[in-house]
Amino acid sequence: MSAPEQVQQQPSVEPPAATTTQDARAKQPKRSNKAKGCGVCSDFKTLRRKPVAEVFSKASTDAAAAMSSTSLSSKASSTFSSPSSSPYQPFPCPPDSSTLGSSTWTFLHTMAAYYPETPSPAEQLSMRNFISALTRFYPCGYCAEHLTTEVIRNPPTVQNNRALSKWFCEVHNEVNQRQGKPKFDCSKVFERWRDGAPGTDCFPDLAEA
């Protein structure tokens, strides 16, 4: 009989690594959040604030008292009515330019404070595009024209959250100066819009463990 043939073993090949969107996102560095008790980070955390908890506790106590004094069948429909049974009550008037401006500045300053410390090129481009879109679509016409002038005169600095916060602060201060309002200290943007004043704990019940 002839000698058995030698079978050459093929080197094992590792399967290619998964390249799913979920894996790609997992590899991205997480953004650090240095603010204690972040008050804008999630709706679930906001619901845990003490004033809201006290309201829910009082509502539960009142409901229990009502159910204990009357029959469940007669009171359940009136005490725990469906939200759809109550008609929507609209605000009497839409916001004017002052109300809109105040809300918009709160949003812009807070957004800038939570902007990444080391944004990617794509994030920087997105921020520039966002500001450009704001100059086009902001409902207050003369406000949008003023912002357009400021963007041309002093283009947004989007290298990091501190630079962007300072830029928005300077634009806001220019508006304040024209309106005869006091200027804000731009060195305190994080203190005002993200971290809170030194020695204070603005959201103690929301603090991370």
Contacts in CASP RR format, 6 or more apart in sequence:
PFRMAT RR
TARGET T0000
AUTHOR 0000-0000-0000
METHOD contacts of the structure
MODEL  1
MSAPEQVQQQPSVEPPAATTTQDARAKQPKRSNKAKGCGVCSDFKTLRRK
PVAEVFSKASTDAAAAMSSTSLSSKASSTFSSPSSSPYQPFPCPPDSSTL
GSSTWTFLHTMAAYYPETPSPAEQLSMRNFISALTRFYPCGYCAEHLTTE
VIRNPPTVQNNRALSKWFCEVHNEVNQRQGKPKFDCSKVFERWRDGAPGT
DCFPDLAEA
17 23 0 8 1.000
31 116 0 8 1.000
31 117 0 8 1.000
32 117 0 8 1.000
33 41 0 8 1.000
33 114 0 8 1.000
34 194 0 8 1.000
34 195 0 8 1.000
35 194 0 8 1.000
35 195 0 8 1.000
35 196 0 8 1.000
36 195 0 8 1.000
36 201 0 8 1.000
36 202 0 8 1.000
36 203 0 8 1.000
36 207 0 8 1.000
36 208 0 8 1.000
37 45 0 8 1.000
37 201 0 8 1.000
37 202 0 8 1.000
37 203 0 8 1.000
37 204 0 8 1.000
37 206 0 8 1.000
37 207 0 8 1.000
37 208 0 8 1.000
38 45 0 8 1.000
38 203 0 8 1.000
38 206 0 8 1.000
38 208 0 8 1.000
39 45 0 8 1.000
39 46 0 8 1.000
39 202 0 8 1.000
39 203 0 8 1.000
39 206 0 8 1.000
40 110 0 8 1.000
40 114 0 8 1.000
41 206 0 8 1.000
45 206 0 8 1.000
46 52 0 8 1.000
46 206 0 8 1.000
48 205 0 8 1.000
48 206 0 8 1.000
49 203 0 8 1.000
49 205 0 8 1.000
49 206 0 8 1.000
50 205 0 8 1.000
53 205 0 8 1.000
63 79 0 8 1.000
63 80 0 8 1.000
66 75 0 8 1.000
66 79 0 8 1.000
67 75 0 8 1.000
67 76 0 8 1.000
67 79 0 8 1.000
95 103 0 8 1.000
97 140 0 8 1.000
97 143 0 8 1.000
100 139 0 8 1.000
100 140 0 8 1.000
101 140 0 8 1.000
101 143 0 8 1.000
104 138 0 8 1.000
105 172 0 8 1.000
108 168 0 8 1.000
109 165 0 8 1.000
109 168 0 8 1.000
109 169 0 8 1.000
109 172 0 8 1.000
109 189 0 8 1.000
109 192 0 8 1.000
109 193 0 8 1.000
110 193 0 8 1.000
110 194 0 8 1.000
112 161 0 8 1.000
112 164 0 8 1.000
112 165 0 8 1.000
112 167 0 8 1.000
112 168 0 8 1.000
112 189 0 8 1.000
112 193 0 8 1.000
113 161 0 8 1.000
113 165 0 8 1.000
113 189 0 8 1.000
113 190 0 8 1.000
113 193 0 8 1.000
113 194 0 8 1.000
114 161 0 8 1.000
114 194 0 8 1.000
115 123 0 8 1.000
115 127 0 8 1.000
115 158 0 8 1.000
115 160 0 8 1.000
115 161 0 8 1.000
115 164 0 8 1.000
115 165 0 8 1.000
116 123 0 8 1.000
116 160 0 8 1.000
116 161 0 8 1.000
117 160 0 8 1.000
117 161 0 8 1.000
117 162 0 8 1.000
118 160 0 8 1.000
119 127 0 8 1.000
119 158 0 8 1.000
119 159 0 8 1.000
119 160 0 8 1.000
124 158 0 8 1.000
124 159 0 8 1.000
127 156 0 8 1.000
127 158 0 8 1.000
127 164 0 8 1.000
128 156 0 8 1.000
128 158 0 8 1.000
131 151 0 8 1.000
131 156 0 8 1.000
132 151 0 8 1.000
134 144 0 8 1.000
134 147 0 8 1.000
135 144 0 8 1.000
135 147 0 8 1.000
135 148 0 8 1.000
135 151 0 8 1.000
136 144 0 8 1.000
137 144 0 8 1.000
138 144 0 8 1.000
138 147 0 8 1.000
146 175 0 8 1.000
147 171 0 8 1.000
150 171 0 8 1.000
150 174 0 8 1.000
154 167 0 8 1.000
154 170 0 8 1.000
154 171 0 8 1.000
156 164 0 8 1.000
156 167 0 8 1.000
157 163 0 8 1.000
157 164 0 8 1.000
157 166 0 8 1.000
157 167 0 8 1.000
158 164 0 8 1.000
162 189 0 8 1.000
162 190 0 8 1.000
165 186 0 8 1.000
165 189 0 8 1.000
165 190 0 8 1.000
165 193 0 8 1.000
166 186 0 8 1.000
166 189 0 8 1.000
168 189 0 8 1.000
169 184 0 8 1.000
169 186 0 8 1.000
169 189 0 8 1.000
170 186 0 8 1.000
172 184 0 8 1.000
173 183 0 8 1.000
173 184 0 8 1.000
173 186 0 8 1.000
176 182 0 8 1.000
176 183 0 8 1.000
176 184 0 8 1.000
177 183 0 8 1.000
184 192 0 8 1.000
191 197 0 8 1.000
191 198 0 8 1.000
196 202 0 8 1.000
201 207 0 8 1.000
END
